[in-house]
Amino acid sequence: MDILSIPFHRLLNIERNQNDDDFIFQIEERPEFHNHLGTFHACAQLSLAKATAGEFLQQQFQEIKDVVIPVIRRTEVKYSMPVNGTLFSKASFSSGSKEDFLKEFEARKRCIIPIKVEVFNTESKRTLSAVFHWVITIMTT
């Protein structure tokens, strides 16, 4: 699945970052994304982070992506500062390794994978950090 083909992500115009290999996605500021302070709304930032977590999960687990259903079980988020301008996102495993998760999945046909996402502004200041806990289970027919 192409994460950016999800209708909500298209509505937000989330794009792949082409300029820096550290970042996965980016989102341009638009007036529709402003909150009551005239800065990037928390929900727009969180949506960028969630899309990034989903993309990272897909990239890391290519070998099982067509036989599993990933669903977010829990999200922890911290906003660092009000922000304007373009935002950029990156992701990593919050804990554990790909090998650990694959072993658990193979044994139990289910696992929880925590993905850490950070969002930055154009000045490389972190505006959001989050951990998305994905439950991965076998797709049933």
C-alpha positions as CSV (number, residue, x, y, z in Angstrom):
1,M,0.0,0.0,0.0
2,D,1.2,3.5,-0.8
3,I,0.8,5.4,2.4
4,L,0.4,8.7,0.5
5,S,-2.5,7.3,-1.5
6,I,-4.7,7.2,1.7
7,P,-7.3,9.8,1.1
8,F,-6.7,11.7,4.3
9,H,-3.0,11.9,3.6
10,R,-3.8,13.2,0.1
11,L,-6.1,15.8,1.6
12,L,-3.2,17.0,3.8
13,N,-0.8,17.0,0.8
14,I,1.8,15.0,2.7
15,E,4.8,14.4,0.3
16,R,7.9,12.3,0.2
17,N,11.0,14.3,1.2
18,Q,13.3,14.4,-1.8
19,N,16.1,16.6,-0.4
20,D,17.4,14.8,2.7
21,D,17.8,11.0,3.3
22,D,17.2,11.5,7.0
23,F,13.6,12.6,6.5
24,I,10.7,10.4,5.1
25,F,7.9,12.9,4.6
26,Q,7.2,16.6,4.6
27,I,4.2,18.8,4.8
28,E,3.8,22.4,3.6
29,E,2.1,24.9,5.8
30,R,-1.4,26.0,4.6
31,P,-3.8,28.4,6.3
32,E,-6.3,25.5,6.7
33,F,-3.7,23.9,9.1
34,H,-3.6,26.8,11.5
35,N,-4.8,26.6,15.1
36,H,-6.1,29.5,17.2
37,L,-2.5,30.8,17.5
38,G,-1.9,31.0,13.8
39,T,0.6,28.1,13.9
40,F,0.6,24.5,12.7
41,H,-2.4,22.7,14.3
42,A,-1.4,19.8,16.6
43,C,-3.6,17.4,14.6
44,A,-1.8,18.2,11.3
45,Q,1.5,17.5,12.9
46,L,0.3,14.3,14.4
47,S,-1.1,13.2,11.1
48,L,2.3,13.7,9.5
49,A,3.9,11.7,12.3
50,K,1.4,8.8,11.9
51,A,1.9,8.6,8.2
52,T,5.6,8.6,8.8
53,A,5.3,5.7,11.3
54,G,3.2,3.7,8.8
55,E,5.7,4.3,6.0
56,F,8.7,3.3,8.2
57,L,6.8,0.1,9.3
58,Q,6.2,-0.8,5.6
59,Q,9.8,-0.1,4.6
60,Q,11.2,-2.2,7.5
61,F,8.9,-5.2,7.0
62,Q,8.7,-5.7,3.3
63,E,8.7,-9.4,3.6
64,I,5.5,-9.6,5.6
65,K,3.6,-6.5,4.6
66,D,1.2,-8.3,2.3
67,V,0.1,-10.9,5.0
68,V,-0.4,-8.6,8.0
69,I,-2.7,-6.0,9.3
70,P,-1.0,-3.2,11.2
71,V,-3.2,-1.2,13.6
72,I,-2.2,1.5,16.1
73,R,-2.9,0.5,19.6
74,R,-1.4,3.4,21.5
75,T,0.2,6.7,20.8
76,E,2.4,8.9,23.0
77,V,3.1,12.4,21.8
78,K,4.9,15.4,23.0
79,Y,4.8,18.8,21.3
80,S,7.9,20.9,21.8
81,M,7.0,24.3,20.3
82,P,4.5,26.2,18.1
83,V,5.7,26.1,14.5
84,N,5.1,27.6,11.1
85,G,6.5,26.7,7.7
86,T,7.4,23.3,6.2
87,L,7.7,20.3,8.5
88,F,9.9,17.2,8.0
89,S,9.6,13.8,9.6
90,K,11.8,10.8,10.4
91,A,11.3,7.5,12.2
92,S,13.1,4.7,13.9
93,F,12.4,1.8,16.2
94,S,11.7,3.1,19.7
95,S,13.0,-0.1,21.2
96,G,14.0,-3.6,20.0
97,S,15.2,-4.5,16.5
98,K,13.6,-5.7,13.3
99,E,15.0,-9.2,14.0
100,D,13.4,-9.3,17.5
101,F,10.0,-8.3,16.1
102,L,10.2,-10.8,13.3
103,K,11.1,-13.6,15.8
104,E,8.1,-12.7,18.0
105,F,5.8,-12.4,15.0
106,E,6.9,-15.8,13.7
107,A,6.4,-17.5,17.1
108,R,3.1,-15.8,18.1
109,K,1.7,-14.6,14.7
110,R,1.3,-11.2,16.4
111,C,3.6,-8.5,17.9
112,I,3.6,-4.9,19.1
113,I,6.2,-2.7,17.3
114,P,6.9,0.7,18.8
115,I,7.9,3.3,16.2
116,K,9.4,6.6,17.2
117,V,8.7,9.6,15.0
118,E,10.2,13.1,15.2
119,V,9.0,16.1,13.3
120,F,11.3,19.1,12.6
121,N,10.9,22.6,11.2
122,T,13.1,24.2,8.6
123,E,15.6,25.3,11.3
124,S,16.0,21.6,12.4
125,K,14.2,22.3,15.7
126,R,12.1,19.4,16.9
127,T,8.4,20.3,17.1
128,L,7.0,16.9,17.9
129,S,8.1,13.5,19.2
130,A,5.8,10.5,19.3
131,V,5.8,6.8,19.7
132,F,3.2,4.8,17.8
133,H,2.7,1.3,19.2
134,W,1.6,-0.8,16.2
135,V,-0.1,-4.2,16.7
136,I,0.8,-6.5,13.8
137,T,-1.4,-9.6,13.2
138,I,-1.9,-12.1,10.4
139,M,-4.5,-11.0,7.8
140,T,-7.5,-13.4,7.8
141,T,-9.4,-14.1,4.6
